[in-house]
Amino acid sequence: MTRLFLLAALAASTAFSVGLPMRFKMTDFVDRQGFERPVVALRLLVPAGWKTESNIQWNPQAACAGGLVTVSARVTSPDGRLAFEMFPNYIASWGDGFQYAPPPGQGDGCRFHPPFDARQFLGQILVPGFRRGATMKGVDPHPETARVLQQKHQQQARQMGSMAQIRSDAAVARLEVTENGSRFDERITASTFVIIGRDGAGGGVYTSAAESVFAYRAPVGELARYDPIFATIMNSLRVNPAWKIAINRIGMQLAQRTIDAGRVAIQGIMARSQIMSRALSEAGDIQMRTWRNGQQSNDRMAESFSRYIRDVDLFQDSKGGTMEFGAGTQFVWSNGGEEYIATDDSSYDPGASLPGPWNRYEVKRGRQ
């Protein structure tokens, strides 16, 4: 069997065994609704041959600015045995007494729910809503991610001069899921934060949010075998900084232009194309180039959660470009930032069978 045939077979299978190369491709997930032309919203490193799906949905009539854009994505192995999924962020409001908020689940386009931590979000909201019938095996706290999140929001609060209290949390749910007669082990991650303020009467006002909600699954008893793949996918998440800046800017303008008894609308705001142009300028050439070349992850929560699955190793090429792969990977090759090959075979050379050029990455640091 030639190396080319072997690589083609690997791209169409879920095998990930010591000594066998596995090909990954940096995949774009595109926002086709929000701006004058399609804009890449985020990128993930996905095994070649896997099916990718995404849904980036704009809701300009949302009564709550937090619901302006929702993002979900799913990547699945060709045989359907392995899957990685990214859920939309979840934002809800609450207040002391029903004068501020209606009962949970009711309201005019907004989510209203009492404050929740990560365990409560997973057990009371996500699993009942998206994994009905699944068996919950347990929920594990993840203090490292909670610490990263707490530092992030405390810093943001200081920059804004806010005195609001912030509580952060993170956890991972362990599930068994049955689908089409097959049983799967699944893990779902979530980080949450609650911002606590006061209304004019001194009552509590709460904004709760869940983010970094990722799920990954494999047949029962096989999840650990595929840890390097899922850790690599999760840690590769890169959000387009210009797209994120534009979303935040439009959201702030929507929040300031409340009309029709509390509804916000997109009419009368600066053209979205102009907002994106300014966001590209604000993001800066260096930051955009770093994002496009995939040289660093800008989602620290995803990076922290990837360590729950498995440690990661940092690889660097001769030009200074870096990429992280599941720990235990010995050698990484790249053809310029769009495709990568991970292998444990020191003699493997992709240039012998694939068009290049291919550059070899060297391990820069060991396990985290």
Residue, then its C-alpha position, 0 to 999 in steps of 0.5 A: m500500500t502506497r503512502l498516498f493510498l494510506l493517507a486517503a484511507l485515513a481521511a475517510s476513516t476514524a482510525f487514529s493509531v500510533g504511527l499512522p498519519m492523520r490529516f487536518k484541514m483549517t475549516d472556515f465557518v461563514d456568516r452569510q446573513g449579517f453583512e453585505r457579503p459573506v464573512v468568515a466568523l470562525r475557524l476550526l481544525v477539522p480531520a480531512g473528510w469529516k462532514t461540517e455543518s454550521n448555522i450562524q443566525w442573525n435575529p435583528q428583531a430580538a428584544c434582547a441584544g444578547g440574542l442578536v447572533t447565535v452560532s452553532a456548528r457540528v463536525t462528524s466523522p464519515d461513518g458517524r461514530l465520532a462527532f464534535e458540536m458547538f452550541p450557541n451561547y445562552i443568556a438569561s435575565w432575572g430580578d428579585g420579584f416578578q415585578y422585574a421578570p416573568p416566570p422562567g421561559q416566559g417573556d417577549g423574546c427574552r430568556f428569563h431564568p433564575p441565576f445558574d451555575a455550570r452544573q445547573f445550566l447543564g442539568q436543567i437547561l442544556v441536557p433537557g433541551f438538547r439531549r432528551g432521553a440521555t442518561m446523565k452519568g455525572v457532572d465534573p467541576h472544572p476550576e481551571t476554566a472558572r478561574v480563567l473566566q473570572q479573571k476575564h470578567q473582573q478585568q472587563a468590569r474594572q475597565m468599564g468602571s463597573m461595581a457589579q459582582i461577578r460569579s464564574d463557574a465551569a463544568v463538564a457533563r458525562l452522558e450516555v446517549t442512544e441514537n439510531g440504536s447505537r450507544f455513545d459516551e458524550r461529554i458536554t462542557a460549559s462555562t457560566f457567569v452571573i453579573i449581579g447588579r441592583d435596581g433602583a429599589g435595591g433589589g437584585v438584577y441578574t444576567s446569567a450566561a453560558e458559553s464555551v458549550f461544546a460536546y464530543r462523543a464516541p461509541v461507548g468505551e472508546l472516547a478516551r481513544y479519540d482524545p487527541i482528535f477532540a483536544t486538537i479540534m477544541n483547542s483550534l477554535r479561532v474567532n475572526p476578531a473583526w467579525k467579533i468587534a462588528i457584532n459587539r458594535i452593532g449590539m451596542q447600537l441596537a441596545q441604545r435604539t430601543i423602540d416599539a415598547g422595548r423591541v430593538a431594530i436594525q433600521g436607522i443604524m450605520a450600514r453594516s458594511q461600514i461597521m465591518s470596515r471599521a472593525l477590520s481597521e480596529a482589529g489591525d493587520i497583525q491581529m488579523r494575520t495571526w488569526r488567519n494563519g492560525q498561530q494562536s487560539n483566541d478562546r482561552m476557555a476552549e483551550s482550558f477545556s481542551r486540557y480536560i480532554r487531554d493535554v496539548d503540545l505546542f508545535q512551531d515551524s521554521k517561520g515561527g508559526t505555531m499550532e497545538f495538537g493533542a499531547g502524544t503527537q510526535f510530528v506535525w507537517s503543514n502546507g502553509g497554514e490550511e492543512y496539517i498532518a499529525t503522525d508518530d512516524s519519524s520517517y513519514d514525509p508528505g512531500a513524497s506523495l502529496p503536492g507541497p511544499w510541506n514544512r515540518y513543525e517541531v515540538k516547542r513545549g511539552r504537556q501543559 
